[in-house]
Amino acid sequence: MKITKICCIGAGYVGGPTMAVIAKKNPNIKVTIVDINQARIDAWNDSDVSKLPIYEPGLADIVKETRGKNLFFSTDINKAIDESEMIFISVNTPTKTYGKGKGMAADLKYVELCARNIADVAKTDKIVVEKSTLPVRTAQAIKSILDNTGSDVKFDILSNPEFLAEGTAIQDLLNPDRVLIGGESEEAIESLANVYGSWVPQEQILRTNVWSSELSKLTANAFLAQRISSINAISELCEKTEANVDEVAKAIGMDSRIGSKFLKSSVGFGGSCFQKDILNLVYIARSYNLQAVADYWEQVIILNDHQKRRFADNIISTLYNTVSGKKIGFLGWAFKKDTNDTRESAAIYVADHLLNEQAKIAVYDPKVSNEKMQSDLNYLNTRSEEENSKLIQATATPYEALKDAHAVAIMTEWDEFKAYDWKKIYNEMKKPAFIFDGRNILDKTEMENIGFEYSSIGQ
């Protein structure tokens, strides 16, 4: 089937960038991104592309180039489903907060709602593509819903997991290591392969069965997260033995069997995928009574949580075992640089821990609003919304966040943090002035020469 119209349900961190690049590379295909969230669609349609709801380097330029030509954003989901030959499901699949599998299994209610919506609206044959990160055998569930509509419409289900890193998503899409397409219908697989083939070499487009495709996504994220937790485990040992975790990481990273990626020690990994996908893997393993497998992967999460608690506890113990009433300045709230995504950010949990000790926190992040920070903390239900709004506030400038602070906690590795006037910051802080560098981005010697008491991860 030659694809001329694509619909993507979900205008988030995956759907937006992916469809923008597909539109750019396939000018003859009409791409429509739909979402029930009117405010989000309005932001995608804003004439000022600096106000797009998602920040990714390079994304605004592509949207500006393609929007209104062959890239469209709408809340008219039914119209887009009806017109399209290929439908991407790119909705949120959070970890369940209720019932069986609570805290581990993926919540598929939004995926099921999409499938039922497609089943109700479709009058012609459709290729339905799983783009959300989903547990193994979800495609089978989607197919079951679609095949029992009572109509003569033929549905082909494909799994096409994303392997994007936020902050480099556009480059990852333009130059992917591989594109993975899993399915039963060879014709449907080739239809999607042709879409990607307009810019991705065919030898980099892998064709598998649908279950291998689904499991590959979970496994890739689990392996990457495991590397971070592994180096973070070593970071604690480094601090006790006077080894330097960056030197250790460099030494083992030069081993070609290991490689250097994802060996950067930090306050802990965050983001929408790693924790969710590992917990999903743990849940699947437990459902098949593979307890040793489940325990192994769950330890990656346990170590990551430990790293965040350890960082917060170090701040408390260094500040003379109390942060009550003390101002702690946070630099960064996003889970990593070059994104405004805060999902599972280490900053949320470190802040929550410090707020339990009655600290007052001022935060500067170049892309995250005060409203988002409050929402992240309120979601934890640790204290009332009123308490959170009193104890933590975002500031317009980094200097405002750090003025009169007892300590600086660097939570995100934004490049601009390295270029600040740290002498000015030191002069305006309480003394002794402490820096807790959760990303190891500042120069220890330089900071200590200014006068700071400097603490980093694994050194």
Secondary structure as UniProt FT lines:
FT   STRAND          5..9
FT   TURN            13..14
FT   HELIX           15..25
FT   TURN            27..28
FT   STRAND          30..34
FT   HELIX           38..44
FT   HELIX           49..51
FT   TURN            57..58
FT   HELIX           59..66
FT   TURN            68..70
FT   STRAND          71..74
FT   HELIX           77..83
FT   STRAND          86..89
FT   TURN            100..104
FT   HELIX           109..121
FT   STRAND          126..130
FT   TURN            136..137
FT   HELIX           138..147
FT   STRAND          155..159
FT   TURN            166..167
FT   HELIX           169..174
FT   STRAND          179..183
FT   HELIX           186..196
FT   TURN            197..199
FT   HELIX           202..204
FT   STRAND          205..208
FT   HELIX           210..241
FT   HELIX           245..253
FT   TURN            256..258
FT   TURN            261..262
FT   HELIX           274..287
FT   TURN            288..289
FT   HELIX           291..318
FT   TURN            319..321
FT   TURN            324..325
FT   STRAND          327..331
FT   TURN            337..338
FT   TURN            343..344
FT   HELIX           346..356
FT   TURN            357..358
FT   STRAND          360..364
FT   HELIX           370..379
FT   TURN            380..381
FT   HELIX           385..391
FT   STRAND          392..394
FT   HELIX           398..402
FT   TURN            403..404
FT   STRAND          407..410
FT   HELIX           415..419
FT   HELIX           422..428
FT   STRAND          434..437
FT   TURN            438..439
FT   HELIX           444..450
FT   STRAND          453..456
FT   TURN            457..458
//
